[in-house]
């Protein structure tokens, strides 16, 4: 098969939370088995922040805003969810 015939396809996985198919899966956990093969759990960009540490969310947010056109002028829901994971909400008096 020639290089021109090969097409790079984006990985497609099911989100472990909302069970929707996503072409931008984020690895949230690797499950290891004592015997037999393990597996990986993925989440979509909208659900992933619930599973990430603040540092992981910050790194993904930076990566996201570099590629997301709506985030240039105003934040999209994915950018907002990621940012909300590492920026604490202001306390109300």
MMTF fields as JSON, N, C-alpha, C and O atoms, coordinates in Angstrom:
{
  "mmtfVersion": "1.0.0",
  "mmtfProducer": "UNKNOWN",
  "numBonds": 371,
  "numAtoms": 372,
  "numGroups": 93,
  "numChains": 1,
  "numModels": 1,
  "chainsPerModel": [1],
  "groupsPerChain": [93],
  "chainIdList": ["A"],
  "bondAtomList": [4, 2, 8, 6, 12, 10, 16, 14, 20, 18, 24, 22, 28, 26, 32, 30, 36, 34, 40, 38, 44, 42, 48, 46, 52, 50, 56, 54, 60, 58, 64, 62, 68, 66, 72, 70, 76, 74, 80, 78, 84, 82, 88, 86, 92, 90, 96, 94, 100, 98, 104, 102, 108, 106, 112, 110, 116, 114, 120, 118, 124, 122, 128, 126, 132, 130, 136, 134, 140, 138, 144, 142, 148, 146, 152, 150, 156, 154, 160, 158, 164, 162, 168, 166, 172, 170, 176, 174, 180, 178, 184, 182, 188, 186, 192, 190, 196, 194, 200, 198, 204, 202, 208, 206, 212, 210, 216, 214, 220, 218, 224, 222, 228, 226, 232, 230, 236, 234, 240, 238, 244, 242, 248, 246, 252, 250, 256, 254, 260, 258, 264, 262, 268, 266, 272, 270, 276, 274, 280, 278, 284, 282, 288, 286, 292, 290, 296, 294, 300, 298, 304, 302, 308, 306, 312, 310, 316, 314, 320, 318, 324, 322, 328, 326, 332, 330, 336, 334, 340, 338, 344, 342, 348, 346, 352, 350, 356, 354, 360, 358, 364, 362, 368, 366],
  "bondOrderList": [1, 1, 1, 1, 1, 1, 1, 1, 1, 1, 1, 1, 1, 1, 1, 1, 1, 1, 1, 1, 1, 1, 1, 1, 1, 1, 1, 1, 1, 1, 1, 1, 1, 1, 1, 1, 1, 1, 1, 1, 1, 1, 1, 1, 1, 1, 1, 1, 1, 1, 1, 1, 1, 1, 1, 1, 1, 1, 1, 1, 1, 1, 1, 1, 1, 1, 1, 1, 1, 1, 1, 1, 1, 1, 1, 1, 1, 1, 1, 1, 1, 1, 1, 1, 1, 1, 1, 1, 1, 1, 1, 1],
  "groupList": [{"groupName": "UNK", "atomNameList": ["N", "CA", "C", "O"], "elementList": ["N", "C", "C", "O"], "formalChargeList": [0, 0, 0, 0], "bondAtomList": [1, 0, 2, 1, 3, 2], "bondOrderList": [1, 1, 2], "singleLetterCode": "X", "chemCompType": "L-PEPTIDE LINKING"}],
  "groupTypeList": [0, 0, 0, 0, 0, 0, 0, 0, 0, 0, 0, 0, 0, 0, 0, 0, 0, 0, 0, 0, 0, 0, 0, 0, 0, 0, 0, 0, 0, 0, 0, 0, 0, 0, 0, 0, 0, 0, 0, 0, 0, 0, 0, 0, 0, 0, 0, 0, 0, 0, 0, 0, 0, 0, 0, 0, 0, 0, 0, 0, 0, 0, 0, 0, 0, 0, 0, 0, 0, 0, 0, 0, 0, 0, 0, 0, 0, 0, 0, 0, 0, 0, 0, 0, 0, 0, 0, 0, 0, 0, 0, 0, 0],
  "groupIdList": [1, 2, 3, 4, 5, 6, 7, 8, 9, 10, 11, 12, 13, 14, 15, 16, 17, 18, 19, 20, 21, 22, 23, 24, 25, 26, 27, 28, 29, 30, 31, 32, 33, 34, 35, 36, 37, 38, 39, 40, 41, 42, 43, 44, 45, 46, 47, 48, 49, 50, 51, 52, 53, 54, 55, 56, 57, 58, 59, 60, 61, 62, 63, 64, 65, 66, 67, 68, 69, 70, 71, 72, 73, 74, 75, 76, 77, 78, 79, 80, 81, 82, 83, 84, 85, 86, 87, 88, 89, 90, 91, 92, 93],
  "secStructList": [7, 7, 6, 6, 6, 7, 7, 7, 7, 7, 7, 7, 3, 3, 7, 6, 6, 6, 7, 7, 3, 3, 1, 1, 7, 3, 3, 3, 3, 3, 3, 7, 7, 1, 1, 1, 7, 7, 3, 3, 3, 3, 3, 7, 2, 2, 2, 2, 4, 4, 4, 1, 7, 2, 2, 2, 2, 2, 2, 2, 2, 2, 2, 2, 2, 2, 2, 7, 1, 2, 2, 2, 2, 1, 7, 7, 2, 2, 2, 2, 2, 2, 2, 2, 2, 2, 1, 7, 7, 7, 7, 7, 7],
  "xCoordList": [0.841, 0.0, 0.893, 1.824, 0.627, 1.454, 1.078, 0.009, 1.985, 1.743, 0.52, -0.214, 0.29, -0.855, -2.158, -3.195, -2.121, -3.34, -3.724, -4.895, -2.743, -3.031, -3.596, -3.049, -4.653, -5.259, -5.14, -5.422, -4.721, -4.672, -6.07, -6.625, -6.632, -7.951, -7.826, -6.982, -8.657, -8.656, -9.175, -10.053, -8.642, -9.151, -10.595, -10.961, -11.395, -12.796, -13.03, -12.762, -13.524, -13.786, -15.131, -15.669, -15.657, -16.88, -16.527, -15.645, -17.217, -17.006, -17.539, -18.656, -16.736, -17.12, -18.256, -18.953, -18.459, -19.521, -20.828, -21.839, -20.803, -22.047, -22.34, -23.419, -21.397, -21.521, -21.712, -22.209, -21.318, -21.341, -20.002, -18.985, -20.007, -18.784, -18.083, -18.717, -16.776, -16.005, -14.775, -14.156, -14.432, -13.202, -12.063, -10.984, -12.304, -11.272, -11.226, -11.405, -10.985, -10.993, -9.817, -8.722, -10.066, -9.039, -8.942, -9.932, -7.748, -7.53, -7.725, -7.052, -8.643, -8.881, -8.404, -8.152, -8.277, -7.835, -7.41, -8.028, -6.352, -5.938, -6.295, -5.903, -7.025, -7.45, -6.539, -6.479, -5.831, -4.904, -5.563, -6.249, -5.36, -5.887, -4.767, -3.615, -5.099, -4.112, -3.71, -2.539, -4.678, -4.402, -5.26, -6.432, -4.673, -5.395, -5.11, -4.426, -5.645, -5.347, -6.108, -7.214, -5.513, -6.179, -6.857, -6.891, -7.396, -8.029, -7.95, -7.546, -8.343, -8.293, -9.69, -10.524, -9.953, -11.214, -10.961, -9.981, -11.854, -11.738, -12.973, -14.038, -12.811, -13.928, -13.866, -12.805, -15.011, -15.057, -14.537, -14.443, -14.199, -13.678, -14.637, -14.19, -15.923, -16.884, -16.947, -17.166, -16.759, -16.836, -15.481, -15.43, -14.403, -13.069, -12.678, -12.024, -13.046, -12.588, -12.94, -12.205, -14.041, -14.423, -13.411, -13.347, -12.624, -11.677, -10.233, -9.34, -9.991, -8.628, -8.201, -9.023, -6.916, -6.374, -6.335, -6.505, -6.113, -6.039, -4.912, -5.09, -3.761, -2.638, -2.945, -2.604, -3.585, -3.951, -4.953, -4.838, -5.932, -6.937, -6.299, -6.665, -5.355, -4.665, -3.928, -4.01, -3.22, -2.485, -3.434, -3.164, -4.552, -5.523, -6.193, -6.482, -6.444, -7.057, -6.15, -6.611, -4.863, -3.905, -3.884, -3.909, -3.839, -3.848, -5.146, -5.13, -6.262, -7.574, -7.698, -8.104, -7.349, -7.545, -6.648, -6.947, -5.559, -4.704, -5.374, -5.075, -6.279, -6.913, -8.373, -8.964, -8.962, -10.396, -10.648, -10.306, -11.243, -11.522, -12.466, -12.191, -13.564, -14.449, -13.764, -14.15, -12.757, -12.076, -11.185, -10.69, -10.971, -10.166, -10.918, -10.324, -12.214, -12.998, -13.806, -13.909, -14.367, -15.098, -14.951, -14.691, -15.108, -14.824, -15.966, -17.135, -15.621, -16.607, -16.899, -16.177, -17.93, -18.263, -17.141, -16.96, -16.388, -15.286, -14.184, -13.674, -13.815, -12.804, -13.225, -12.414, -14.49, -15.01, -14.972, -14.618, -15.336, -15.314, -13.89, -13.655, -12.952, -11.555, -11.024, -10.375, -11.291, -10.81, -11.436, -10.773, -12.708, -13.39, -12.793, -13.018, -12.037, -11.412, -10.167, -9.821, -9.489, -8.268, -8.355, -7.467, -9.391, -9.572, -10.712, -11.848, -10.437, -11.503, -12.541, -12.217, -13.794, -14.876, -14.736, -14.351, -15.047, -14.943, -15.94, -17.062, -15.49, -16.36, -17.367, -17.051, -18.581, -19.604, -19.57, -19.412, -19.719, -19.634, -20.816, -20.88],
  "yCoordList": [-1.166, 0.0, 1.238, 1.328, 2.161, 3.36, 4.37, 4.292, 5.316, 6.345, 7.188, 7.603, 7.448, 8.268, 7.525, 8.149, 6.197, 5.411, 5.329, 5.149, 5.459, 5.395, 6.723, 7.786, 6.657, 7.843, 7.75, 6.71, 8.846, 8.878, 9.195, 10.247, 8.301, 8.54, 8.85, 8.286, 9.735, 10.098, 8.925, 8.193, 8.737, 7.657, 7.935, 9.075, 6.906, 7.038, 6.12, 4.92, 6.678, 5.912, 6.335, 7.389, 5.495, 5.834, 6.45, 5.96, 7.521, 8.186, 7.281, 6.77, 7.089, 6.236, 6.851, 6.131, 8.168, 8.824, 8.929, 8.344, 9.675, 9.934, 8.886, 8.886, 8.009, 6.901, 7.364, 6.609, 8.605, 9.085, 8.766, 8.649, 8.627, 8.381, 9.722, 10.71, 9.746, 10.977, 10.692, 9.633, 11.657, 11.53, 12.296, 12.435, 12.798, 13.478, 12.855, 13.555, 11.534, 10.879, 11.309, 11.573, 11.372, 11.7, 10.517, 10.119, 9.961, 8.823, 9.265, 10.185, 8.613, 8.984, 7.912, 8.212, 6.687, 5.635, 4.409, 4.048, 3.772, 2.471, 1.434, 1.563, 0.422, -0.624, -1.818, -2.392, -2.19, -3.32, -4.542, -4.44, -5.674, -6.938, -7.742, -7.655, -8.519, -9.409, -10.496, -10.864, -11.0, -11.974, -11.594, -11.246, -11.665, -11.28, -9.832, -9.109, -9.427, -8.074, -7.0, -7.236, -5.837, -4.69, -3.894, -4.328, -2.738, -1.891, -0.44, -0.139, 0.444, 1.877, 2.456, 2.028, 3.428, 4.156, 5.554, 6.209, 5.994, 7.303, 8.132, 7.598, 9.44, 10.369, 11.39, 11.653, 11.953, 13.029, 14.303, 14.353, 15.326, 16.563, 17.214, 17.887, 17.028, 17.611, 16.905, 17.546, 15.591, 14.805, 14.63, 14.401, 14.731, 14.453, 15.292, 14.763, 16.592, 17.383, 16.791, 16.994, 16.069, 15.466, 14.431, 14.121, 13.896, 12.828, 13.308, 12.52, 14.577, 15.092, 15.839, 16.427, 15.804, 16.663, 18.083, 18.295, 19.043, 20.439, 20.641, 21.363, 20.023, 20.17, 19.542, 20.111, 18.377, 17.729, 18.592, 18.755, 19.144, 19.998, 21.255, 21.691, 21.835, 23.043, 22.749, 23.528, 21.639, 21.261, 21.042, 21.505, 20.335, 20.101, 21.407, 21.591, 22.316, 23.596, 24.393, 24.952, 24.445, 25.167, 24.566, 25.289, 23.246, 22.553, 22.836, 23.03, 22.858, 23.074, 24.474, 24.625, 25.504, 26.877, 27.216, 28.138, 26.489, 26.711, 26.244, 26.763, 25.266, 24.696, 25.095, 24.807, 25.746, 26.038, 27.478, 28.415, 27.652, 28.997, 29.786, 30.961, 29.219, 29.99, 30.486, 31.521, 29.763, 30.157, 31.386, 31.939, 31.823, 33.02, 34.255, 35.138, 34.326, 35.504, 35.288, 36.192, 34.114, 33.772, 32.276, 31.535, 31.834, 30.446, 29.51, 29.809, 28.381, 27.366, 26.516, 26.634, 25.667, 24.857, 23.917, 23.699, 23.361, 22.461, 23.254, 22.822, 24.408, 25.248, 25.694, 25.733, 26.026, 26.449, 25.316, 25.536, 24.1, 22.948, 22.631, 22.333, 22.694, 22.436, 23.512, 23.196, 24.786, 25.876, 25.818, 26.115, 25.438, 25.335, 24.285, 24.316, 23.36, 22.305, 22.8, 22.271, 23.804, 24.267, 25.713, 26.147, 26.451, 27.8, 27.736, 27.451, 27.994, 27.927, 29.018, 30.132, 28.673, 29.663, 30.661, 30.286, 31.932, 32.941, 32.633, 32.186, 32.886, 32.664, 33.797, 34.957, 33.441, 34.473, 34.932, 34.117, 36.228, 36.753, 36.36, 36.728],
  "zCoordList": [0.0, 0.0, 0.0, 0.8, -0.861, -0.957, 0.128, 0.733, 0.356, 1.366, 1.018, 1.914, -0.27, -0.647, -0.432, -0.206, -0.498, -0.308, 1.176, 1.509, 2.049, 3.48, 3.959, 3.663, 4.674, 5.254, 6.763, 7.358, 7.376, 8.827, 9.336, 9.018, 10.112, 10.67, 12.151, 12.848, 12.613, 14.033, 14.846, 14.388, 16.05, 16.884, 17.283, 17.568, 17.302, 17.677, 18.869, 18.799, 19.944, 21.156, 21.743, 21.407, 22.623, 23.323, 24.672, 25.377, 25.021, 26.302, 27.413, 27.325, 28.453, 29.574, 30.387, 31.102, 30.293, 31.059, 30.282, 30.671, 29.189, 28.448, 27.376, 26.785, 27.131, 26.172, 24.726, 23.89, 24.435, 23.049, 22.405, 23.09, 21.093, 20.344, 20.129, 19.76, 20.361, 20.173, 19.321, 19.431, 18.469, 17.68, 18.348, 17.772, 19.571, 20.364, 21.765, 22.762, 21.839, 23.146, 24.013, 23.518, 25.312, 26.291, 27.243, 27.857, 27.361, 28.242, 29.688, 30.153, 30.4, 31.796, 32.771, 33.938, 32.321, 33.226, 32.448, 31.445, 32.917, 32.391, 33.443, 34.603, 33.053, 33.976, 33.778, 32.691, 34.834, 34.773, 35.385, 36.401, 34.782, 35.273, 35.917, 35.494, 36.931, 37.529, 36.55, 36.461, 35.826, 34.766, 33.565, 33.707, 32.408, 31.197, 30.823, 31.547, 29.687, 29.202, 29.971, 30.457, 30.072, 30.668, 29.568, 28.416, 29.912, 28.908, 29.359, 30.482, 28.464, 28.741, 28.707, 27.909, 29.568, 29.57, 29.024, 29.379, 28.163, 27.529, 27.846, 28.156, 27.765, 27.918, 26.792, 26.226, 26.482, 25.488, 26.15, 27.376, 25.38, 25.978, 26.978, 27.907, 26.804, 27.738, 29.081, 30.108, 29.085, 30.321, 31.005, 32.213, 30.268, 30.808, 32.013, 32.913, 32.087, 33.237, 34.592, 35.558, 34.686, 35.969, 36.439, 37.629, 35.518, 35.835, 35.91, 36.22, 35.634, 35.533, 36.792, 37.495, 37.056, 38.106, 37.551, 36.35, 38.425, 37.982, 36.977, 35.996, 37.198, 36.263, 34.91, 33.873, 34.908, 33.638, 32.881, 31.666, 33.589, 32.951, 32.372, 31.281, 33.092, 32.607, 31.298, 30.348, 31.251, 30.034, 28.865, 27.757, 29.097, 28.028, 27.6, 26.418, 28.548, 28.212, 27.285, 26.289, 27.611, 26.767, 25.363, 24.368, 25.296, 24.005, 23.248, 22.032, 23.965, 23.345, 22.751, 21.599, 23.533, 23.048, 21.869, 21.111, 21.704, 20.532, 19.243, 18.167, 19.343, 18.157, 17.984, 16.944, 18.968, 18.944, 18.512, 19.233, 17.343, 16.831, 17.736, 17.978, 18.256, 19.131, 20.401, 20.945, 20.88, 22.118, 21.929, 22.911, 20.687, 20.448, 20.93, 21.548, 20.657, 21.036, 22.317, 23.146, 22.476, 23.692, 23.913, 22.965, 25.118, 25.452, 25.054, 25.298, 24.441, 24.089, 25.334, 26.324, 25.317, 26.489, 26.941, 28.139, 25.986, 26.355, 27.056, 28.09, 26.504, 27.134, 28.524, 29.449, 28.659, 29.95, 30.972, 32.13, 30.546, 31.456, 31.9, 33.071, 30.98, 31.338, 32.274, 33.271, 31.965, 32.798, 34.179, 35.173, 34.254, 35.532, 36.456, 37.666, 35.891, 36.691, 37.417, 38.474, 36.871, 37.53, 38.055, 38.79, 37.697, 38.232, 39.249, 38.87, 40.531, 41.527, 41.303, 40.892, 41.582, 41.466, 42.609, 43.716, 42.348, 43.422, 44.537, 44.297, 45.758, 46.908, 47.002, 46.736, 47.383, 47.57, 49.026, 49.935, 49.242, 50.619, 51.472, 52.645]
}
